[in-house]
Amino acid sequence: MSSVNEQAIGDEAELLAGELNKHIANNDAEAAKKVMRAYRDFRLSASEYHKDLGLVLVLEQHFAILKSKFFDAFGYEWEA
């Protein structure tokens, strides 16, 4: 995988994390759920397309952090 692809994937992950943080700050659980679904779909498609174990692990760790933030903000676990 080229560094350009890695940068684009990283940028998208950070964009979605920023959106989640915005919705958490606004106490908007429904909008936050939409971002979580978008991140899940992004993570799955990026992992399937690139088939890079390192990338999969990084995205999985980042997703776990976002799920933890969601739980801390709204008091329940996000479920797909």
PDB file of N, CA, C and O in Angstrom:
ATOM      1  N   MET A   1       0.854  -1.174   0.000  1.00  0.00           N
ATOM      2  CA  MET A   1       0.000   0.000   0.000  1.00  0.00           C
ATOM      3  C   MET A   1       0.897   1.234   0.000  1.00  0.00           C
ATOM      4  O   MET A   1       1.880   1.293   0.739  1.00  0.00           O
ATOM      5  N   SER A   2       0.567   2.186  -0.805  1.00  0.00           N
ATOM      6  CA  SER A   2       1.392   3.386  -0.874  1.00  0.00           C
ATOM      7  C   SER A   2       1.089   4.320   0.286  1.00  0.00           C
ATOM      8  O   SER A   2       0.042   4.234   0.928  1.00  0.00           O
ATOM      9  N   SER A   3       2.031   5.208   0.533  1.00  0.00           N
ATOM     10  CA  SER A   3       1.843   6.156   1.632  1.00  0.00           C
ATOM     11  C   SER A   3       0.697   7.124   1.350  1.00  0.00           C
ATOM     12  O   SER A   3       0.086   7.652   2.279  1.00  0.00           O
ATOM     13  N   VAL A   4       0.400   7.360   0.056  1.00  0.00           N
ATOM     14  CA  VAL A   4      -0.735   8.222  -0.293  1.00  0.00           C
ATOM     15  C   VAL A   4      -2.032   7.575   0.192  1.00  0.00           C
ATOM     16  O   VAL A   4      -2.879   8.243   0.785  1.00  0.00           O
ATOM     17  N   ASN A   5      -2.184   6.277  -0.061  1.00  0.00           N
ATOM     18  CA  ASN A   5      -3.378   5.575   0.415  1.00  0.00           C
ATOM     19  C   ASN A   5      -3.450   5.582   1.933  1.00  0.00           C
ATOM     20  O   ASN A   5      -4.519   5.797   2.505  1.00  0.00           O
ATOM     21  N   GLU A   6      -2.318   5.348   2.587  1.00  0.00           N
ATOM     22  CA  GLU A   6      -2.292   5.365   4.049  1.00  0.00           C
ATOM     23  C   GLU A   6      -2.694   6.734   4.572  1.00  0.00           C
ATOM     24  O   GLU A   6      -3.434   6.834   5.551  1.00  0.00           O
ATOM     25  N   GLN A   7      -2.211   7.789   3.926  1.00  0.00           N
ATOM     26  CA  GLN A   7      -2.548   9.146   4.350  1.00  0.00           C
ATOM     27  C   GLN A   7      -4.040   9.410   4.169  1.00  0.00           C
ATOM     28  O   GLN A   7      -4.677   9.996   5.044  1.00  0.00           O
ATOM     29  N   ALA A   8      -4.595   8.985   3.046  1.00  0.00           N
ATOM     30  CA  ALA A   8      -6.025   9.188   2.794  1.00  0.00           C
ATOM     31  C   ALA A   8      -6.870   8.429   3.813  1.00  0.00           C
ATOM     32  O   ALA A   8      -7.875   8.949   4.297  1.00  0.00           O
ATOM     33  N   ILE A   9      -6.470   7.217   4.134  1.00  0.00           N
ATOM     34  CA  ILE A   9      -7.196   6.428   5.129  1.00  0.00           C
ATOM     35  C   ILE A   9      -7.097   7.090   6.497  1.00  0.00           C
ATOM     36  O   ILE A   9      -8.091   7.186   7.218  1.00  0.00           O
ATOM     37  N   GLY A  10      -5.905   7.543   6.852  1.00  0.00           N
ATOM     38  CA  GLY A  10      -5.722   8.242   8.123  1.00  0.00           C
ATOM     39  C   GLY A  10      -6.538   9.520   8.195  1.00  0.00           C
ATOM     40  O   GLY A  10      -7.124   9.835   9.231  1.00  0.00           O
ATOM     41  N   ASP A  11      -6.572  10.257   7.089  1.00  0.00           N
ATOM     42  CA  ASP A  11      -7.353  11.495   7.047  1.00  0.00           C
ATOM     43  C   ASP A  11      -8.839  11.214   7.249  1.00  0.00           C
ATOM     44  O   ASP A  11      -9.515  11.928   7.990  1.00  0.00           O
ATOM     45  N   GLU A  12      -9.345  10.174   6.592  1.00  0.00           N
ATOM     46  CA  GLU A  12     -10.760   9.822   6.732  1.00  0.00           C
ATOM     47  C   GLU A  12     -11.076   9.390   8.163  1.00  0.00           C
ATOM     48  O   GLU A  12     -12.107   9.768   8.719  1.00  0.00           O
ATOM     49  N   ALA A  13     -10.188   8.603   8.748  1.00  0.00           N
ATOM     50  CA  ALA A  13     -10.391   8.156  10.132  1.00  0.00           C
ATOM     51  C   ALA A  13     -10.436   9.350  11.081  1.00  0.00           C
ATOM     52  O   ALA A  13     -11.283   9.406  11.973  1.00  0.00           O
ATOM     53  N   GLU A  14      -9.538  10.291  10.891  1.00  0.00           N
ATOM     54  CA  GLU A  14      -9.510  11.475  11.754  1.00  0.00           C
ATOM     55  C   GLU A  14     -10.718  12.376  11.520  1.00  0.00           C
ATOM     56  O   GLU A  14     -11.237  12.978  12.461  1.00  0.00           O
ATOM     57  N   LEU A  15     -11.162  12.469  10.284  1.00  0.00           N
ATOM     58  CA  LEU A  15     -12.357  13.252   9.980  1.00  0.00           C
ATOM     59  C   LEU A  15     -13.572  12.680  10.710  1.00  0.00           C
ATOM     60  O   LEU A  15     -14.345  13.419  11.320  1.00  0.00           O
ATOM     61  N   LEU A  16     -13.730  11.371  10.643  1.00  0.00           N
ATOM     62  CA  LEU A  16     -14.855  10.728  11.329  1.00  0.00           C
ATOM     63  C   LEU A  16     -14.733  10.863  12.847  1.00  0.00           C
ATOM     64  O   LEU A  16     -15.735  11.071  13.532  1.00  0.00           O
ATOM     65  N   ALA A  17     -13.529  10.748  13.369  1.00  0.00           N
ATOM     66  CA  ALA A  17     -13.328  10.926  14.813  1.00  0.00           C
ATOM     67  C   ALA A  17     -13.692  12.348  15.227  1.00  0.00           C
ATOM     68  O   ALA A  17     -14.289  12.555  16.283  1.00  0.00           O
ATOM     69  N   GLY A  18     -13.337  13.316  14.407  1.00  0.00           N
ATOM     70  CA  GLY A  18     -13.696  14.706  14.688  1.00  0.00           C
ATOM     71  C   GLY A  18     -15.199  14.920  14.686  1.00  0.00           C
ATOM     72  O   GLY A  18     -15.733  15.644  15.526  1.00  0.00           O
ATOM     73  N   GLU A  19     -15.884  14.282  13.732  1.00  0.00           N
ATOM     74  CA  GLU A  19     -17.344  14.360  13.689  1.00  0.00           C
ATOM     75  C   GLU A  19     -17.955  13.754  14.951  1.00  0.00           C
ATOM     76  O   GLU A  19     -18.893  14.305  15.526  1.00  0.00           O
ATOM     77  N   LEU A  20     -17.414  12.620  15.369  1.00  0.00           N
ATOM     78  CA  LEU A  20     -17.922  11.989  16.594  1.00  0.00           C
ATOM     79  C   LEU A  20     -17.734  12.920  17.786  1.00  0.00           C
ATOM     80  O   LEU A  20     -18.651  13.102  18.587  1.00  0.00           O
ATOM     81  N   ASN A  21     -16.555  13.505  17.902  1.00  0.00           N
ATOM     82  CA  ASN A  21     -16.285  14.422  19.017  1.00  0.00           C
ATOM     83  C   ASN A  21     -17.253  15.601  19.011  1.00  0.00           C
ATOM     84  O   ASN A  21     -17.706  16.043  20.067  1.00  0.00           O
ATOM     85  N   LYS A  22     -17.571  16.110  17.818  1.00  0.00           N
ATOM     86  CA  LYS A  22     -18.515  17.227  17.706  1.00  0.00           C
ATOM     87  C   LYS A  22     -19.894  16.813  18.225  1.00  0.00           C
ATOM     88  O   LYS A  22     -20.530  17.564  18.964  1.00  0.00           O
ATOM     89  N   HIS A  23     -20.347  15.636  17.845  1.00  0.00           N
ATOM     90  CA  HIS A  23     -21.672  15.181  18.280  1.00  0.00           C
ATOM     91  C   HIS A  23     -21.690  14.847  19.768  1.00  0.00           C
ATOM     92  O   HIS A  23     -22.705  15.038  20.437  1.00  0.00           O
ATOM     93  N   ILE A  24     -20.584  14.355  20.280  1.00  0.00           N
ATOM     94  CA  ILE A  24     -20.488  14.118  21.724  1.00  0.00           C
ATOM     95  C   ILE A  24     -20.580  15.446  22.466  1.00  0.00           C
ATOM     96  O   ILE A  24     -21.292  15.555  23.465  1.00  0.00           O
ATOM     97  N   ALA A  25     -19.864  16.451  21.980  1.00  0.00           N
ATOM     98  CA  ALA A  25     -19.892  17.773  22.619  1.00  0.00           C
ATOM     99  C   ALA A  25     -21.301  18.362  22.608  1.00  0.00           C
ATOM    100  O   ALA A  25     -21.685  19.080  23.531  1.00  0.00           O
ATOM    101  N   ASN A  26     -22.070  18.056  21.561  1.00  0.00           N
ATOM    102  CA  ASN A  26     -23.449  18.541  21.456  1.00  0.00           C
ATOM    103  C   ASN A  26     -24.454  17.604  22.120  1.00  0.00           C
ATOM    104  O   ASN A  26     -25.660  17.848  22.078  1.00  0.00           O
ATOM    105  N   ASN A  27     -23.952  16.528  22.736  1.00  0.00           N
ATOM    106  CA  ASN A  27     -24.791  15.527  23.405  1.00  0.00           C
ATOM    107  C   ASN A  27     -25.853  14.954  22.458  1.00  0.00           C
ATOM    108  O   ASN A  27     -27.000  14.734  22.847  1.00  0.00           O
ATOM    109  N   ASP A  28     -25.444  14.722  21.219  1.00  0.00           N
ATOM    110  CA  ASP A  28     -26.348  14.221  20.181  1.00  0.00           C
ATOM    111  C   ASP A  28     -26.033  12.752  19.890  1.00  0.00           C
ATOM    112  O   ASP A  28     -25.237  12.442  19.004  1.00  0.00           O
ATOM    113  N   ALA A  29     -26.663  11.863  20.640  1.00  0.00           N
ATOM    114  CA  ALA A  29     -26.387  10.429  20.519  1.00  0.00           C
ATOM    115  C   ALA A  29     -26.781   9.881  19.150  1.00  0.00           C
ATOM    116  O   ALA A  29     -26.080   9.030  18.604  1.00  0.00           O
ATOM    117  N   GLU A  30     -27.879  10.349  18.597  1.00  0.00           N
ATOM    118  CA  GLU A  30     -28.330   9.830  17.296  1.00  0.00           C
ATOM    119  C   GLU A  30     -27.337  10.170  16.192  1.00  0.00           C
ATOM    120  O   GLU A  30     -27.022   9.318  15.362  1.00  0.00           O
ATOM    121  N   ALA A  31     -26.846  11.391  16.172  1.00  0.00           N
ATOM    122  CA  ALA A  31     -25.845  11.772  15.170  1.00  0.00           C
ATOM    123  C   ALA A  31     -24.541  11.015  15.408  1.00  0.00           C
ATOM    124  O   ALA A  31     -23.862  10.627  14.457  1.00  0.00           O
ATOM    125  N   ALA A  32     -24.195  10.809  16.665  1.00  0.00           N
ATOM    126  CA  ALA A  32     -22.980  10.055  16.996  1.00  0.00           C
ATOM    127  C   ALA A  32     -23.101   8.612  16.516  1.00  0.00           C
ATOM    128  O   ALA A  32     -22.122   8.034  16.043  1.00  0.00           O
ATOM    129  N   LYS A  33     -24.285   8.027  16.631  1.00  0.00           N
ATOM    130  CA  LYS A  33     -24.506   6.661  16.144  1.00  0.00           C
ATOM    131  C   LYS A  33     -24.281   6.579  14.634  1.00  0.00           C
ATOM    132  O   LYS A  33     -23.715   5.605  14.138  1.00  0.00           O
ATOM    133  N   LYS A  34     -24.721   7.596  13.914  1.00  0.00           N
ATOM    134  CA  LYS A  34     -24.516   7.613  12.458  1.00  0.00           C
ATOM    135  C   LYS A  34     -23.031   7.648  12.118  1.00  0.00           C
ATOM    136  O   LYS A  34     -22.586   6.985  11.181  1.00  0.00           O
ATOM    137  N   VAL A  35     -22.272   8.421  12.879  1.00  0.00           N
ATOM    138  CA  VAL A  35     -20.827   8.485  12.653  1.00  0.00           C
ATOM    139  C   VAL A  35     -20.183   7.144  12.979  1.00  0.00           C
ATOM    140  O   VAL A  35     -19.287   6.695  12.265  1.00  0.00           O
ATOM    141  N   MET A  36     -20.630   6.511  14.038  1.00  0.00           N
ATOM    142  CA  MET A  36     -20.077   5.199  14.392  1.00  0.00           C
ATOM    143  C   MET A  36     -20.356   4.184  13.281  1.00  0.00           C
ATOM    144  O   MET A  36     -19.486   3.380  12.944  1.00  0.00           O
ATOM    145  N   ARG A  37     -21.553   4.217  12.719  1.00  0.00           N
ATOM    146  CA  ARG A  37     -21.863   3.314  11.602  1.00  0.00           C
ATOM    147  C   ARG A  37     -20.990   3.638  10.394  1.00  0.00           C
ATOM    148  O   ARG A  37     -20.500   2.735   9.716  1.00  0.00           O
ATOM    149  N   ALA A  38     -20.799   4.914  10.130  1.00  0.00           N
ATOM    150  CA  ALA A  38     -19.954   5.318   9.003  1.00  0.00           C
ATOM    151  C   ALA A  38     -18.518   4.855   9.214  1.00  0.00           C
ATOM    152  O   ALA A  38     -17.870   4.391   8.276  1.00  0.00           O
ATOM    153  N   TYR A  39     -18.014   4.979  10.449  1.00  0.00           N
ATOM    154  CA  TYR A  39     -16.642   4.530  10.727  1.00  0.00           C
ATOM    155  C   TYR A  39     -16.551   3.015  10.579  1.00  0.00           C
ATOM    156  O   TYR A  39     -15.583   2.506  10.015  1.00  0.00           O
ATOM    157  N   ARG A  40     -17.543   2.296  11.079  1.00  0.00           N
ATOM    158  CA  ARG A  40     -17.542   0.838  10.944  1.00  0.00           C
ATOM    159  C   ARG A  40     -17.483   0.441   9.470  1.00  0.00           C
ATOM    160  O   ARG A  40     -16.685  -0.414   9.086  1.00  0.00           O
ATOM    161  N   ASP A  41     -18.322   1.057   8.652  1.00  0.00           N
ATOM    162  CA  ASP A  41     -18.349   0.740   7.224  1.00  0.00           C
ATOM    163  C   ASP A  41     -17.030   1.113   6.557  1.00  0.00           C
ATOM    164  O   ASP A  41     -16.514   0.358   5.733  1.00  0.00           O
ATOM    165  N   PHE A  42     -16.487   2.270   6.907  1.00  0.00           N
ATOM    166  CA  PHE A  42     -15.200   2.713   6.374  1.00  0.00           C
ATOM    167  C   PHE A  42     -14.101   1.727   6.752  1.00  0.00           C
ATOM    168  O   PHE A  42     -13.292   1.339   5.909  1.00  0.00           O
ATOM    169  N   ARG A  43     -14.074   1.327   8.006  1.00  0.00           N
ATOM    170  CA  ARG A  43     -13.055   0.399   8.509  1.00  0.00           C
ATOM    171  C   ARG A  43     -13.133  -0.923   7.763  1.00  0.00           C
ATOM    172  O   ARG A  43     -12.109  -1.467   7.350  1.00  0.00           O
ATOM    173  N   LEU A  44     -14.328  -1.437   7.591  1.00  0.00           N
ATOM    174  CA  LEU A  44     -14.500  -2.713   6.891  1.00  0.00           C
ATOM    175  C   LEU A  44     -14.077  -2.621   5.428  1.00  0.00           C
ATOM    176  O   LEU A  44     -13.367  -3.496   4.933  1.00  0.00           O
ATOM    177  N   SER A  45     -14.504  -1.577   4.739  1.00  0.00           N
ATOM    178  CA  SER A  45     -14.154  -1.472   3.319  1.00  0.00           C
ATOM    179  C   SER A  45     -12.662  -1.220   3.127  1.00  0.00           C
ATOM    180  O   SER A  45     -12.064  -1.773   2.204  1.00  0.00           O
ATOM    181  N   ALA A  46     -12.054  -0.406   3.971  1.00  0.00           N
ATOM    182  CA  ALA A  46     -10.608  -0.165   3.861  1.00  0.00           C
ATOM    183  C   ALA A  46      -9.836  -1.443   4.140  1.00  0.00           C
ATOM    184  O   ALA A  46      -8.850  -1.736   3.463  1.00  0.00           O
ATOM    185  N   SER A  47     -10.273  -2.199   5.125  1.00  0.00           N
ATOM    186  CA  SER A  47      -9.601  -3.452   5.474  1.00  0.00           C
ATOM    187  C   SER A  47      -9.732  -4.483   4.357  1.00  0.00           C
ATOM    188  O   SER A  47      -8.768  -5.178   4.033  1.00  0.00           O
ATOM    189  N   GLU A  48     -10.917  -4.581   3.770  1.00  0.00           N
ATOM    190  CA  GLU A  48     -11.137  -5.547   2.690  1.00  0.00           C
ATOM    191  C   GLU A  48     -10.368  -5.167   1.434  1.00  0.00           C
ATOM    192  O   GLU A  48      -9.822  -6.033   0.750  1.00  0.00           O
ATOM    193  N   TYR A  49     -10.323  -3.873   1.128  1.00  0.00           N
ATOM    194  CA  TYR A  49      -9.674  -3.416  -0.093  1.00  0.00           C
ATOM    195  C   TYR A  49      -8.159  -3.559  -0.013  1.00  0.00           C
ATOM    196  O   TYR A  49      -7.528  -4.023  -0.963  1.00  0.00           O
ATOM    197  N   HIS A  50      -7.576  -3.165   1.107  1.00  0.00           N
ATOM    198  CA  HIS A  50      -6.114  -3.124   1.214  1.00  0.00           C
ATOM    199  C   HIS A  50      -5.501  -4.413   1.738  1.00  0.00           C
ATOM    200  O   HIS A  50      -4.337  -4.695   1.456  1.00  0.00           O
ATOM    201  N   LYS A  51      -6.252  -5.195   2.489  1.00  0.00           N
ATOM    202  CA  LYS A  51      -5.777  -6.483   3.013  1.00  0.00           C
ATOM    203  C   LYS A  51      -4.388  -6.366   3.658  1.00  0.00           C
ATOM    204  O   LYS A  51      -3.504  -7.187   3.415  1.00  0.00           O
ATOM    205  N   ASP A  52      -4.222  -5.347   4.470  1.00  0.00           N
ATOM    206  CA  ASP A  52      -2.962  -5.078   5.160  1.00  0.00           C
ATOM    207  C   ASP A  52      -3.217  -5.261   6.654  1.00  0.00           C
ATOM    208  O   ASP A  52      -3.970  -4.497   7.257  1.00  0.00           O
ATOM    209  N   LEU A  53      -2.587  -6.274   7.248  1.00  0.00           N
ATOM    210  CA  LEU A  53      -2.848  -6.588   8.654  1.00  0.00           C
ATOM    211  C   LEU A  53      -2.531  -5.409   9.568  1.00  0.00           C
ATOM    212  O   LEU A  53      -3.264  -5.154  10.524  1.00  0.00           O
ATOM    213  N   GLY A  54      -1.457  -4.694   9.288  1.00  0.00           N
ATOM    214  CA  GLY A  54      -1.114  -3.530  10.101  1.00  0.00           C
ATOM    215  C   GLY A  54      -2.206  -2.480  10.058  1.00  0.00           C
ATOM    216  O   GLY A  54      -2.566  -1.909  11.087  1.00  0.00           O
ATOM    217  N   LEU A  55      -2.733  -2.226   8.876  1.00  0.00           N
ATOM    218  CA  LEU A  55      -3.822  -1.263   8.713  1.00  0.00           C
ATOM    219  C   LEU A  55      -5.066  -1.729   9.459  1.00  0.00           C
ATOM    220  O   LEU A  55      -5.715  -0.946  10.153  1.00  0.00           O
ATOM    221  N   VAL A  56      -5.388  -2.994   9.313  1.00  0.00           N
ATOM    222  CA  VAL A  56      -6.562  -3.548   9.997  1.00  0.00           C
ATOM    223  C   VAL A  56      -6.438  -3.354  11.504  1.00  0.00           C
ATOM    224  O   VAL A  56      -7.397  -2.950  12.162  1.00  0.00           O
ATOM    225  N   LEU A  57      -5.271  -3.637  12.045  1.00  0.00           N
ATOM    226  CA  LEU A  57      -5.069  -3.500  13.492  1.00  0.00           C
ATOM    227  C   LEU A  57      -5.183  -2.051  13.948  1.00  0.00           C
ATOM    228  O   LEU A  57      -5.789  -1.771  14.982  1.00  0.00           O
ATOM    229  N   VAL A  58      -4.610  -1.139  13.192  1.00  0.00           N
ATOM    230  CA  VAL A  58      -4.691   0.280  13.554  1.00  0.00           C
ATOM    231  C   VAL A  58      -6.140   0.755  13.520  1.00  0.00           C
ATOM    232  O   VAL A  58      -6.594   1.429  14.445  1.00  0.00           O
ATOM    233  N   LEU A  59      -6.861   0.412  12.469  1.00  0.00           N
ATOM    234  CA  LEU A  59      -8.266   0.822  12.380  1.00  0.00           C
ATOM    235  C   LEU A  59      -9.109   0.182  13.479  1.00  0.00           C
ATOM    236  O   LEU A  59     -10.024   0.812  14.011  1.00  0.00           O
ATOM    237  N   GLU A  60      -8.803  -1.060  13.815  1.00  0.00           N
ATOM    238  CA  GLU A  60      -9.535  -1.746  14.885  1.00  0.00           C
ATOM    239  C   GLU A  60      -9.283  -1.066  16.233  1.00  0.00           C
ATOM    240  O   GLU A  60     -10.208  -0.890  17.027  1.00  0.00           O
ATOM    241  N   GLN A  61      -8.035  -0.686  16.485  1.00  0.00           N
ATOM    242  CA  GLN A  61      -7.704   0.015  17.736  1.00  0.00           C
ATOM    243  C   GLN A  61      -8.394   1.370  17.790  1.00  0.00           C
ATOM    244  O   GLN A  61      -8.930   1.757  18.828  1.00  0.00           O
ATOM    245  N   HIS A  62      -8.380   2.090  16.673  1.00  0.00           N
ATOM    246  CA  HIS A  62      -9.012   3.403  16.623  1.00  0.00           C
ATOM    247  C   HIS A  62     -10.515   3.272  16.851  1.00  0.00           C
ATOM    248  O   HIS A  62     -11.112   4.081  17.561  1.00  0.00           O
ATOM    249  N   PHE A  63     -11.122   2.253  16.250  1.00  0.00           N
ATOM    250  CA  PHE A  63     -12.555   2.025  16.428  1.00  0.00           C
ATOM    251  C   PHE A  63     -12.876   1.709  17.887  1.00  0.00           C
ATOM    252  O   PHE A  63     -13.893   2.165  18.409  1.00  0.00           O
ATOM    253  N   ALA A  64     -12.028   0.943  18.541  1.00  0.00           N
ATOM    254  CA  ALA A  64     -12.224   0.629  19.964  1.00  0.00           C
ATOM    255  C   ALA A  64     -12.184   1.905  20.804  1.00  0.00           C
ATOM    256  O   ALA A  64     -12.957   2.051  21.751  1.00  0.00           O
ATOM    257  N   ILE A  65     -11.295   2.816  20.464  1.00  0.00           N
ATOM    258  CA  ILE A  65     -11.210   4.099  21.175  1.00  0.00           C
ATOM    259  C   ILE A  65     -12.498   4.896  20.966  1.00  0.00           C
ATOM    260  O   ILE A  65     -13.034   5.471  21.913  1.00  0.00           O
ATOM    261  N   LEU A  66     -12.992   4.930  19.731  1.00  0.00           N
ATOM    262  CA  LEU A  66     -14.227   5.664  19.453  1.00  0.00           C
ATOM    263  C   LEU A  66     -15.416   5.049  20.187  1.00  0.00           C
ATOM    264  O   LEU A  66     -16.271   5.773  20.696  1.00  0.00           O
ATOM    265  N   LYS A  67     -15.476   3.721  20.244  1.00  0.00           N
ATOM    266  CA  LYS A  67     -16.556   3.066  20.993  1.00  0.00           C
ATOM    267  C   LYS A  67     -16.473   3.413  22.478  1.00  0.00           C
ATOM    268  O   LYS A  67     -17.501   3.595  23.131  1.00  0.00           O
ATOM    269  N   SER A  68     -15.276   3.502  23.004  1.00  0.00           N
ATOM    270  CA  SER A  68     -15.089   3.871  24.404  1.00  0.00           C
ATOM    271  C   SER A  68     -15.542   5.310  24.648  1.00  0.00           C
ATOM    272  O   SER A  68     -16.184   5.600  25.657  1.00  0.00           O
ATOM    273  N   LYS A  69     -15.208   6.204  23.727  1.00  0.00           N
ATOM    274  CA  LYS A  69     -15.653   7.599  23.845  1.00  0.00           C
ATOM    275  C   LYS A  69     -17.175   7.677  23.824  1.00  0.00           C
ATOM    276  O   LYS A  69     -17.780   8.420  24.596  1.00  0.00           O
ATOM    277  N   PHE A  70     -17.781   6.905  22.936  1.00  0.00           N
ATOM    278  CA  PHE A  70     -19.241   6.883  22.850  1.00  0.00           C
ATOM    279  C   PHE A  70     -19.834   6.430  24.180  1.00  0.00           C
ATOM    280  O   PHE A  70     -20.762   7.054  24.696  1.00  0.00           O
ATOM    281  N   PHE A  71     -19.301   5.347  24.731  1.00  0.00           N
ATOM    282  CA  PHE A  71     -19.791   4.833  26.009  1.00  0.00           C
ATOM    283  C   PHE A  71     -19.629   5.872  27.117  1.00  0.00           C
ATOM    284  O   PHE A  71     -20.558   6.105  27.890  1.00  0.00           O
ATOM    285  N   ASP A  72     -18.467   6.488  27.193  1.00  0.00           N
ATOM    286  CA  ASP A  72     -18.223   7.498  28.229  1.00  0.00           C
ATOM    287  C   ASP A  72     -19.194   8.667  28.107  1.00  0.00           C
ATOM    288  O   ASP A  72     -19.631   9.224  29.115  1.00  0.00           O
ATOM    289  N   ALA A  73     -19.530   9.036  26.881  1.00  0.00           N
ATOM    290  CA  ALA A  73     -20.395  10.196  26.666  1.00  0.00           C
ATOM    291  C   ALA A  73     -21.866   9.893  26.918  1.00  0.00           C
ATOM    292  O   ALA A  73     -22.582  10.719  27.484  1.00  0.00           O
ATOM    293  N   PHE A  74     -22.321   8.715  26.504  1.00  0.00           N
ATOM    294  CA  PHE A  74     -23.757   8.446  26.518  1.00  0.00           C
ATOM    295  C   PHE A  74     -24.181   7.361  27.504  1.00  0.00           C
ATOM    296  O   PHE A  74     -25.376   7.154  27.718  1.00  0.00           O
ATOM    297  N   GLY A  75     -23.221   6.672  28.101  1.00  0.00           N
ATOM    298  CA  GLY A  75     -23.538   5.714  29.154  1.00  0.00           C
ATOM    299  C   GLY A  75     -24.000   4.348  28.688  1.00  0.00           C
ATOM    300  O   GLY A  75     -24.445   3.538  29.501  1.00  0.00           O
ATOM    301  N   TYR A  76     -23.904   4.081  27.411  1.00  0.00           N
ATOM    302  CA  TYR A  76     -24.233   2.744  26.905  1.00  0.00           C
ATOM    303  C   TYR A  76     -23.344   2.436  25.710  1.00  0.00           C
ATOM    304  O   TYR A  76     -22.818   3.335  25.054  1.00  0.00           O
ATOM    305  N   GLU A  77     -23.190   1.146  25.445  1.00  0.00           N
ATOM    306  CA  GLU A  77     -22.326   0.725  24.350  1.00  0.00           C
ATOM    307  C   GLU A  77     -23.019   0.926  23.015  1.00  0.00           C
ATOM    308  O   GLU A  77     -24.217   0.684  22.867  1.00  0.00           O
ATOM    309  N   TRP A  78     -22.233   1.375  22.051  1.00  0.00           N
ATOM    310  CA  TRP A  78     -22.750   1.493  20.695  1.00  0.00           C
ATOM    311  C   TRP A  78     -22.866   0.099  20.098  1.00  0.00           C
ATOM    312  O   TRP A  78     -21.959  -0.722  20.234  1.00  0.00           O
ATOM    313  N   GLU A  79     -23.983  -0.161  19.440  1.00  0.00           N
ATOM    314  CA  GLU A  79     -24.178  -1.428  18.737  1.00  0.00           C
ATOM    315  C   GLU A  79     -24.655  -1.132  17.331  1.00  0.00           C
ATOM    316  O   GLU A  79     -25.452  -0.224  17.099  1.00  0.00           O
ATOM    317  N   ALA A  80     -24.151  -1.915  16.409  1.00  0.00           N
ATOM    318  CA  ALA A  80     -24.497  -1.723  14.994  1.00  0.00           C
ATOM    319  C   ALA A  80     -25.953  -1.995  14.732  1.00  0.00           C
ATOM    320  O   ALA A  80     -26.407  -1.879  13.593  1.00  0.00           O
TER     321      ALA A  80
END
